[in-house]
């Protein structure tokens, strides 16, 4: 049983120093790794990224993250990524990483993802160049996620987790206005997860959404945006057989 702690949309600013650290320091007691599902900063500035990096530095479990749209706002995602990595955070974009947990190999594949909508109500690569690029960008993100998950399978990972910021399914958007669903996620991400296989998919971004969902292929999806889970993090027990559950007793508030 792998214990996966996860949270997204912590939106840390210059006044956030130390807010989450006390809860994070308890991770060794309840989790094997921590996943950060994007929107770690408010405006994507290097100074905000340094606050996040200090909050994560020296934690008792590995920390793996993807960036979110807020982390891109200042148009310096490479700097944000570099600062977080200097603080020991494994930041992924179309990449994967492996965490060793008691002799088991846990693979995490990550991408920010993007919007576009869901089956039957989605954008397409048709018309104006800007519209084509919108969907092509999402497709590139999804392709990177699928490739990374496939690589992890080939590496013999016992458990695989897909980490994104944008949502792969509409289930976890319930509570958000229907009009903005196309800007909250894309079915292409779920197609990538189902094609390559995973034991759990984790995302953020939808603050008014719902925690629990599932891909059409049966992969559990969890929206871990902090406004949804209302905790410093939630912990999910992953068996490696396609099932995951909330370990409510191990989810800490903060």
C-alpha positions in Angstrom: 0.0 0.0 0.0 1.5 3.3 -1.1 0.4 6.4 0.8 0.2 9.4 -1.6 -0.2 12.8 -0.1 -1.4 15.5 -2.5 -2.6 19.1 -2.7 -2.9 21.8 -5.3 -3.7 25.4 -5.6 -1.9 26.5 -2.4 -1.3 29.9 -4.0 1.5 31.0 -1.8 2.6 34.6 -1.7 5.2 36.7 0.2 2.9 36.6 3.3 2.5 32.8 3.2 5.9 31.8 4.8 5.4 29.0 7.3 1.7 28.6 6.8 1.8 25.0 5.6 5.1 23.9 7.0 3.8 22.5 10.3 1.4 20.2 8.5 4.0 19.2 6.0 6.5 18.2 8.7 4.0 15.5 9.8 4.2 13.8 6.4 6.6 11.1 7.6 3.9 9.8 9.9 1.2 9.3 7.2 2.6 9.4 3.7 5.4 8.1 1.4 5.5 11.1 -1.0 3.9 14.5 -1.6 2.4 15.6 -4.9 1.8 19.2 -5.7 -0.8 19.7 -8.4 0.1 23.2 -9.6 -0.8 26.8 -8.8 1.8 26.8 -6.1 2.2 30.6 -6.3 -0.2 33.5 -6.8 1.4 35.2 -9.7 4.3 33.0 -10.8 7.1 35.4 -9.6 10.5 34.1 -8.5 10.1 35.6 -5.1 6.8 33.7 -4.6 8.6 30.5 -5.9 11.3 31.0 -3.2 8.6 31.0 -0.5 7.3 27.7 -1.9 10.8 26.3 -2.1 11.5 27.1 1.5 8.2 25.6 2.6 9.2 22.3 0.9 12.9 22.2 1.7 14.0 19.3 3.8 10.7 17.6 4.1 10.7 14.0 5.3 9.3 12.6 2.0 10.0 13.2 -1.7 8.1 16.1 -3.2 6.9 16.0 -6.9 5.1 18.9 -8.6 3.7 20.3 -11.8 3.2 24.0 -12.4 -0.3 25.6 -12.9 -1.6 28.6 -14.8 -0.8 30.9 -11.9 2.8 29.8 -11.9 2.9 30.9 -15.6 1.3 34.3 -15.1 4.6 36.3 -14.7 5.8 34.5 -17.9 8.9 33.0 -16.1 8.0 29.4 -15.6 11.6 28.3 -16.2 12.8 30.4 -13.3 10.0 29.2 -11.1 10.9 25.6 -12.0 14.6 26.2 -11.3 14.0 27.7 -7.9 11.7 24.9 -6.9 14.2 22.3 -8.0 16.9 24.0 -6.0 14.7 23.5 -3.0 14.5 19.8 -3.7 11.2 19.7 -5.5 11.0 17.4 -8.6 9.1 19.5 -11.1 7.7 17.7 -14.1 6.5 18.8 -17.5 6.1 15.9 -19.9 8.5 14.0 -17.7 8.4 11.3 -15.1 10.3 10.4 -11.9 10.5 7.3 -9.7 10.2 7.2 -5.9 11.4 4.1 -4.0 9.0 3.1 -1.2 10.0 0.0 0.8 11.3 -1.8 -2.2 8.5 -0.7 -4.5 9.0 1.6 -7.5 6.4 4.4 -7.6 6.4 6.3 -10.9 4.9 9.7 -11.2 4.2 11.2 -14.7 3.5 14.9 -14.8 2.3 17.7 -17.0 0.4 21.0 -16.4 -2.1 20.1 -19.1 -4.5 22.6 -20.6 -8.1 23.2 -21.5 -10.3 22.3 -24.5 -13.3 20.6 -23.0 -14.6 17.1 -22.8 -16.1 14.5 -25.1 -19.1 15.9 -27.1 -18.4 19.5 -26.0 -14.8 20.2 -26.8 -12.7 22.4 -29.1 -11.1 21.0 -32.2 -8.1 21.7 -34.4 -10.1 23.6 -36.9 -10.4 27.2 -38.1 -8.2 30.0 -37.0 -4.6 29.4 -36.2 -5.1 30.5 -32.6 -7.8 27.9 -32.1 -5.7 25.2 -33.7 -2.8 26.0 -31.4 -5.0 26.0 -28.3 -6.0 22.4 -28.9 -2.5 21.3 -30.2 -0.9 22.6 -27.0 -3.3 20.5 -25.0 -2.6 17.5 -27.2 1.2 18.0 -26.7 0.7 18.0 -23.0 -1.5 14.8 -23.2 1.0 13.1 -25.5 3.8 13.9 -23.0 1.8 12.4 -20.2 1.0 9.2 -22.1 4.7 8.8 -23.1 5.8 9.3 -19.5 3.3 6.8 -18.1 4.4 4.3 -20.8 8.0 4.8 -20.0 7.3 4.2 -16.3 5.6 0.9 -17.2 8.6 -0.2 -19.2 10.8 0.7 -16.2 8.8 -1.8 -14.1 7.1 0.6 -11.8 4.8 -1.2 -9.4 2.5 1.9 -9.1 2.0 4.7 -11.5 0.4 8.1 -10.8 -0.6 10.8 -13.3 -0.1 14.3 -11.9 -1.7 17.3 -13.7 -3.0 20.8 -12.9 -5.9 20.8 -15.4 -8.6 18.2 -15.0 -8.8 15.0 -17.1 -12.5 14.4 -16.5 -15.6 16.5 -16.0 -16.6 14.5 -12.9 -14.3 16.5 -10.6 -15.6 19.8 -12.0 -19.1 19.3 -10.6 -19.9 22.6 -8.8 -18.1 24.8 -11.3 -20.2 26.7 -13.9 -20.7 24.6 -17.0 -19.6 27.5 -19.2 -16.0 27.4 -18.0 -15.5 23.6 -18.2 -13.5 24.0 -21.5 -11.0 26.1 -19.6 -10.7 23.7 -16.7 -9.5 20.6 -18.5 -9.5 18.3 -21.4 -10.6 14.8 -22.2 -7.3 14.3 -24.0 -5.6 14.0 -20.6 -7.9 11.2 -19.6 -7.4 9.4 -23.0 -3.6 9.5 -22.3 -4.1 8.1 -18.8 -6.3 5.3 -20.0 -4.1 4.5 -23.0 -0.9 4.1 -20.9 -2.5 3.0 -17.6 -2.2 4.4 -14.1 -3.4 3.6 -10.6 -4.4 7.2 -9.7 -4.7 10.6 -11.4 -4.4 13.7 -9.4 -5.2 17.3 -10.5 -6.1 20.7 -9.1 -7.3 24.0 -10.8 -11.1 23.6 -10.1 -11.6 25.4 -6.8 -15.4 24.9 -6.8 -15.2 21.3 -8.1 -15.6 17.9 -6.5 -12.9 15.6 -5.1 -13.8 12.2 -6.6 -14.0 11.2 -10.3 -13.0 8.4 -12.6 -11.8 8.0 -16.2 -13.8 6.0 -18.6 -11.1 3.3 -18.3 -11.7 3.1 -14.5 -8.7 5.1 -13.2 -9.6 7.0 -10.0 -9.3 10.8 -10.4 -8.9 13.1 -7.4 -9.3 16.9 -7.5 -6.9 18.0 -4.7 -7.3 21.8 -5.1 -7.0 23.1 -1.5 -10.3 24.9 -1.7 -11.9 21.5 -2.4 -10.1 19.3 0.1 -9.9 22.1 2.7 -6.8 20.7 4.2 -3.0 21.1 3.9 -3.1 17.8 2.0 -5.1 14.6 1.5 -3.6 11.1 1.6 -4.7 8.4 -0.8 -3.8 4.7 -0.3 -2.9 3.2 -3.7 -2.9 -0.5 -4.0 -1.4 -0.6 -7.5 -4.4 -2.5 -8.9 -6.3 0.5 -10.2 -8.1 1.4 -6.9 -7.5 4.3 -4.5 -9.2 5.6 -1.5 -9.0 8.6 0.8 -7.2 7.9 4.0 -9.4 10.4 5.8 -7.8 9.7 9.2 -4.4 10.6 7.8 -5.5 13.8 6.0 -4.2 16.8 8.0 -5.8 20.2 8.2 -3.8 23.3 8.0 
